[in-house]
Amino acid sequence: MTKQIVLATGNKGKVKELGNMLESLQIEVLPQSKFEVSDVEETGTTFVENAIIKARHAAKETGLPAIADDSGIEVDALNGAPGVFSARFAGAGASDQQNIDKLLTSLENQDNRTARFWCVLVYMRHEKDPTPVICQASWEGTIATSQHGDGGFGYDPVFWVDSLQKMAAELTKEEKNAISHRGQALQQLMTHFKSTL
């Protein structure tokens, strides 16, 4: 019998990606938009807190188990910023390009450009789940001085991946999923489901 899980995101790409990975385990991933889940304010100061807020909210409004992810980029020279504010680094409603522009401006004349993407995935069996499953992974890289590539989203065009000698935005989907923060966190979640279902 197929088990249904709601994914607390409006991002169709994330729904498809997770759906493809969990299909073999007889798990159907449904977007929260299917249930008209209301927006919830991300008031946490960490990726873990925000992911839990989103998963709990989706589970409460749908009555189904829920998965939520919170992710962003942490830049060492900026003391970990933009961090949980990655999507709104240049202000509420900022575009990817505006966020990238602000990041590059913030790092002008900066030699230390090391950074990492973080992804936290949270799985909650129900809204009051006292022991949510938390999967966390990072992806090391460097912030380049200019943009390259037109794949991916967010900060991918300025995130240099040393092991592949390419920007994240120049990677194929397969290359990215194999090593990215989200790909690694998804693998952890898959391992959890395989051992518990």
C-alpha positions in Angstrom: 0.0 0.0 0.0 1.3 3.5 -0.9 2.0 5.8 2.0 1.3 9.5 1.5 3.6 12.2 2.8 3.1 16.0 2.3 6.1 18.1 1.4 6.0 21.5 3.0 7.1 23.5 -0.1 5.6 25.2 -3.1 8.7 24.3 -5.1 7.7 21.8 -7.8 11.3 20.8 -8.5 11.7 19.7 -4.9 8.4 17.8 -4.9 9.5 15.9 -8.1 13.0 15.3 -6.9 11.8 13.8 -3.6 9.0 12.0 -5.2 11.3 10.2 -7.6 13.6 9.1 -4.8 10.8 7.8 -2.5 8.7 6.1 -5.3 10.6 2.8 -4.9 9.6 2.7 -1.2 5.9 3.0 -2.1 5.8 6.6 -0.8 3.8 9.2 -2.7 5.0 12.8 -2.1 2.3 15.4 -2.4 2.9 19.2 -2.5 1.3 21.2 0.3 -0.4 23.3 -2.4 -2.7 20.3 -3.1 -4.2 20.9 0.3 -4.1 24.7 0.2 -1.8 24.8 3.3 -1.5 28.4 4.5 1.9 30.1 4.7 3.6 29.9 8.0 6.1 32.5 9.3 9.7 31.1 9.6 10.5 32.6 13.0 13.4 30.2 13.8 17.0 31.4 14.1 18.4 28.1 12.7 17.6 25.9 9.7 16.5 23.1 12.1 13.9 25.4 13.8 12.5 26.7 10.5 12.2 23.2 9.0 10.4 21.9 12.1 8.0 24.9 12.0 7.2 24.2 8.4 6.8 20.4 8.8 4.6 20.8 11.9 2.4 23.3 10.2 1.9 21.1 7.1 1.2 18.0 9.2 -1.4 20.0 11.3 -3.2 21.4 8.3 -3.3 18.1 6.2 -3.4 15.4 8.9 -0.6 13.6 7.0 3.1 13.0 7.8 5.2 15.9 6.6 8.7 16.6 5.3 10.1 20.1 5.3 13.5 21.4 4.2 15.2 24.6 5.2 18.4 25.4 3.5 20.8 28.3 2.7 24.3 29.4 2.4 26.8 30.3 5.1 29.8 32.5 4.2 32.8 32.4 6.6 33.9 36.0 5.9 30.4 37.2 6.8 30.2 35.3 10.1 27.9 32.7 8.6 25.5 35.2 6.9 23.2 35.0 5.0 22.4 31.8 6.7 18.6 31.4 7.5 18.1 34.7 5.6 19.6 33.3 2.3 16.3 33.7 0.4 15.8 37.2 1.6 19.4 38.5 2.0 18.7 41.5 -0.1 15.3 42.1 1.6 11.8 40.5 1.6 10.8 39.3 -1.8 14.3 39.7 -3.2 15.1 37.9 -6.5 18.0 35.4 -6.8 19.9 38.0 -8.7 19.4 40.7 -6.1 20.7 38.2 -3.4 23.7 37.3 -5.5 24.5 41.0 -6.2 24.4 41.8 -2.4 26.6 38.8 -1.6 29.2 39.8 -4.2 29.2 43.4 -3.0 29.5 42.2 0.6 32.6 40.2 -0.4 34.4 42.9 -2.4 38.1 43.1 -1.5 37.7 39.9 0.6 40.3 37.1 0.2 38.6 34.5 2.3 35.6 33.4 0.2 35.0 29.9 1.7 31.3 29.0 2.0 29.0 26.1 2.3 25.4 25.3 1.6 23.4 23.7 4.4 20.2 21.6 4.1 18.1 20.4 7.0 15.3 18.0 6.2 12.8 17.2 8.9 10.2 14.4 8.8 7.3 14.5 11.3 4.8 11.6 11.6 2.2 14.0 12.8 1.9 17.5 14.2 2.7 16.5 17.8 5.6 14.2 16.9 8.0 14.5 19.8 10.9 12.9 17.9 11.1 14.3 14.4 13.7 12.8 12.1 16.3 15.5 11.4 18.7 15.0 8.5 21.4 17.6 8.0 24.2 18.0 5.4 26.6 20.6 4.0 28.3 21.2 0.7 31.7 23.0 0.8 32.7 25.5 -1.8 33.9 29.0 -2.6 32.1 32.2 -3.6 33.5 33.3 -7.0 33.9 36.9 -8.0 31.6 36.6 -11.0 28.6 34.4 -12.2 28.8 31.5 -14.5 26.2 28.9 -15.6 22.5 29.0 -16.0 21.4 25.8 -14.1 20.2 25.4 -10.6 18.8 28.3 -8.6 19.7 30.7 -5.7 23.4 31.2 -5.3 24.4 28.3 -7.6 25.9 30.7 -10.3 28.6 32.0 -7.8 29.2 28.8 -5.8 32.5 27.2 -7.0 32.8 23.4 -6.6 36.5 22.7 -6.4 36.2 18.9 -6.8 34.5 19.3 -10.2 36.1 22.6 -11.2 32.7 24.1 -12.0 30.1 26.4 -10.6 27.1 24.7 -9.0 25.0 26.3 -11.8 27.2 24.4 -14.4 26.5 21.0 -13.0 24.1 18.5 -14.5 21.2 17.5 -12.2 22.8 14.1 -11.6 26.2 15.7 -10.7 24.5 18.1 -8.3 22.3 15.5 -6.6 25.2 13.2 -6.0 27.2 15.7 -3.9 24.9 18.6 -2.9 23.7 19.4 0.6 20.2 18.5 -0.4 21.2 15.3 -2.1 23.2 14.2 0.9 20.3 15.0 3.3 17.8 13.1 1.1 20.1 10.1 1.1 20.0 10.2 5.0 16.2 10.4 4.9 16.0 7.5 2.4 18.2 5.4 4.8 15.8 6.2 7.6 12.7 5.2 5.6 14.3 1.9 4.4 15.0 0.9 8.0 11.6 1.9 9.4 9.0 1.1 6.7 
